[in-house]
Structures are given as structure tokens and as C-alpha cells.
Amino acid sequence: MKIRPRFNRRVEVHRIRDMLERHGYPRLQMLLLVVLTGASGFLSSTLLLKMGLSVMWLRYPLAVGVAYLVFLGLLWWWLRSRAEDYSSLDPGSLPGRSDGGVEGQGGEFGGGGASGSFADGTGESDGPVEGALEAAAQAEEFAIPLVLMVLGAVLLFSSLLMVYSAPTLFAELLLDGVLAAGLYRRLSRVERRHWLETAIRRTMWPFLLTAGVAAVLGWVMQG
């Protein structure tokens, strides 16, 4: 009875990742995909605003959702473009180690106030009240740049995370989308995974984090 070779997914992903890092530029390729994804999100937000969706806490997550769909489409395109290069490879023979634009508008304070003093009758407002109103207006002016900085930091973190993990993600996509057909025929007890399932499992959390933070910050700026 012929004993079929044992399949170790982690080892195979590790080997494909090593090959990608030696013969390609996976992080540079992912950086390009992330830039295109960010541009699609910005364009989506602009189009939604032109269509009349001015509610920022709703428009921002929708734009992130559209960007995520574009990102998955770009991953599909990357996989299709690389399929011919890797379709003939046998994962078990791969070289490598075998060890396992937002606008905020502040409120305006105006109107005639009550007389500050009955004695002088000048009609001037109390100094402390005027100072408090001025401080509130300044605080709101500073809040918008701070909110934008937080949103930018979250976007930067998510982008760097995607770029850093690119070799492993691309290796898994190649394994599940290109090399899996031959593996399933030759090996027993191999877990079947579709490339889209792998892509969503490994990339959805950065986009969910970005969408959640964008919704909260949009609500803060809208309020």
C-alpha cells in the first residue's frame, strides 16, 4: 500500500513565502495595492457626498466598505496575474526551510445678551461668560485637526500591517488559489480553503478597525 506524503500547511506557506521574498517584492506589490485601495476609498467618499450623503459617521464606513471590495478585487487580479508563474510548481519541492477631504464647521455664538450690570447699563456681557464661550469655540476648532490626526494614524497603522504581512498573505493565496488543485488530488486529509476565504480571514480586521474608528470620528465631527 502506497503511503501518501503528509501535508503541513504551515511549512508549505513558509516555503512559498521565502520564495516570494527571494524572487519578488511582495511588500512593494502590497504597498501599490494599498495605495490604490486608499484612493478608491477617498473617491467613494467624494462620490457619496456629491450624491447627498453628508452624514459623516455613515459615509466614512461605507467608503471603507467600498475600498475593501476594491482591495479584494485587486487581490483576485494579483492572483490571476501570478497564476501562470506558479501553477506548475509542486509545493513540496519548493526551496526553503522545511521547519515548521472632511470639512468641520464650528457653531456660532451670537445674539444680544442681558445687561451685565444694572448699575452702568452698558449692556456688556460678563467677562467670565464671554471667556467660556471663546474657549469652547477654540476647543472645537482644535478638535477637528485632532480627529483627523487620529483617523490618519489608524489608516497608517492598518496600511503598515497589510504591507508587513504581505509575504504570508500572498503565499497563502497562491497555495489556496493556484497550487491547491494538485495537492488535493495527491494528498489525503488536506483542508480545503478557497482563496477568498483566506483573503477575508487575514485582512478583514484592519478594515473593520478603520471603519469603526471612521464612524466614531465622523460622529464626533458631525456633532
Helices and strands as residue ranges (DSSP letters): H 9-23, H 26-50, H 56-86, G 91-93, H 127-164, H 166-174, I 175-179, H 180-186, H 195-222
